[in-house]
């Protein structure tokens, strides 16, 4: 009998983490959970521990960890509770672990991703920042550790499924990669009214159920900007080989156009359990729990060019991705940090929706830095970028 795959889930209480657990629950005996990690949702983490019996539960902060430990003891669960960044690295690189689902939102997930990569894990990457911030530093850790890197974002999973099996042939056979974007909740909104957008409106995505930060990123299309950067590092394409088209129905998740102009696309219902199941089982496939695509029920599939003047006004952040890819090494890390700060400020109603772009652009234009060579360099640049973003926000108030 084949031994169960041992898994650590970084960010188990978020939308990707809970979807991963849903998929795992459908395959008892095939997978074993080594560790679950979370930021602050103690009660949900307790429920996950009770159901899935991990060896470790890790909270980012000490106080939530203490509270969780008390509740774990009261429930009589045999789960060891840890806390802090070092604990995240520990459960991501533990020798018992075969696979790591990296679903921590933001730059906080960079260190455990690098730890897993250096330890040669099967690394299922749902954390864009590992590549956006980590860039060549992260890819070097993957190469040196012999890790298997599998993309979980729906778009990048679709691209991975549409590419030839041998990466050595990608540059020779592929003309370009086409990432699809839903356009979010403001695809048809008058750009001049975006300054009035509320956090509640920005988080109401028409197709996907996601956390608040990534929902805002989808509304600004900064999510797609970060995905362009991620695709550059994942698939080794130049920026001019990466195209974005708006596809409101979110049925085609992304496409690959070959040198002969044939196009291979991956289709499916907008359910993150599909790419999660593929990452867990690759190169095989397992049931995901998602509904099958019903072609008879589909409305017409439509596409819109990103160079439409109104789209350029609605989604100015996409241009920043191309600029950072062509800019100095480390520019992508600056953009990511500034955007995290700006989105948090918007969600807390400190700045307007349309000012997120102002903070991002201002941070990029005013930061000076040298190329980061290691994790400490990346974290220092991330920290400095956040300070700069906060300064720009303070000047807006």
Residue, then its C-alpha position, 0 to 999 in steps of 0.5 A: x500500500x502506498x504511503x500517505x503523502x505528508x503535508x504542511x498547510x501554510x495558511x490553513x484558515x484562509x480561503x485556499x487553506x480551507x479549500x485544500x482541507x476540503x479536497x484532502x477530506x475527500x481522499x482519506x488515507x491518501x494524505x496525512x497532515x503534519x502541520x496547519x498554520x494561521x495568523x489569528x483565527x483561533x477558533x477555526x484553527x481549533x476546529x481544524x485540529x479537531x477534525x484533521x489531527x495535525x502533529x503541529x498547529x502554528x500561530x504567527x503571534x504569541x497571544x493567539x498561540x497561547x489561547x489555542x494551546x489552552x483550548x487544545x488542552x481543554x479539548x484533549x487534542x494531541x496537537x503541539x502548538x507553536x508560534x512565530x516565524x521560526x516555527x513556520x520555517x520549521x514545519x515547512x522544512x521538517x524532514x517528515x513533510x513531503x509537500x507544502x501548500x503555501x497559502x499565506x497571503x503577503x510577504x509573510x509567506x516568503x521565509x517558509x516558502x524558501x525554507x521548504x524550497x531549500x529542503x527539497x519539498x513538493x511546493x504548491x505555490x498559492x503565495x504570489x509573493x514568494x516569486x514576486x518578492x523573492x524573484x531570483x533569490x527564491x528560484x535559486x533556493x528551489x534549484x539548490x534544494x531540488x524542490x518541485x514547484x507547482x503553481x496553484x493560482x488558477x491562472x498559473x495552474x492553467x498555464x502549467x497544464x497547457x504547456x509542454x511537459x518538458x520545460x526545456x522546449x518552452x522557449x522554442x515552442x511557445x510564442x506567448x502566454x495569455x493570462x485571463x482576468x475577470x475584470x472584477x467588480x468594476x469592469x464596466x464602471x465609469x472610471x471617474x467614479x472609482x474614487x467613491x468605491x467602498x471596501x464592501x464594493x471592492x470585496x464583492x467579486x462577481x465570480x470568485x470567493x476570496x479573502x479581502x486583500x486579494x479581492x481588492x487586488x482583483x478590483x484594482x487588477x493589481x492581482x493580475x499585475x502580480x500574476x504577470x510578474x509571477x508568470x515571468x519567473x515561473x515560466x521563464x518568459x520575457x515580459x513581451x511574451x505575457x499578455x492579459x485579456x479580460x474574460x468576464x465569465x472566468x471559464x478559460x483560466x489562461x492560455x498558451x499560444x504556440x509558434x504555429x499560432x495554435x492555442x491551448x487553453x484550460x477550462x473549468x468552473x471558477x473553483x479553486x479546488x480544481x488547481x488545488x487538487x491538481x497540485x496535490x496529485x500531479x502528475x495524476x488527477x483526483x476528484x476535487x469536489x468542484x462542479x463539472x463544467x456544463x457546456x450546455x448551460x454556458x453563456x457566450x464567452x467574451x473577451x476584451x482587450x486591455x488596451x481599451x482606454x477605459x480599462x487603462x483608466x480603471x486598471x493602471x496597476x497592470x502597467x506597473x508590473x511591466x515596468x518593474x519587470x524591466x526595472x532594477x532587481x528588487x522593484x517587484x518587491x517594492x511594488x508588492x510591499x507598497x500595495x499591501x500597505x495601500x490595500x490595508x489603508x483602503x480597507x481601513x478607510x484611510x485612503x480612497x480606492x483610486x489612491x492605492x495606485x498613487x501609493x504604489x507608483x509613488x513608492x516605486x518612483x521614490x525608492x533607491x535600492x541595490x539588488x537583493x541577494x538573500x532573504x535578509x536583503x529581501x526582508x529589509x527592502x520589504x520593510x523600507x518599502x512599507x515605511x515609504x508607503x506609509x509616508x506617502x499615505x500620511x501625506x494624503x491624509 
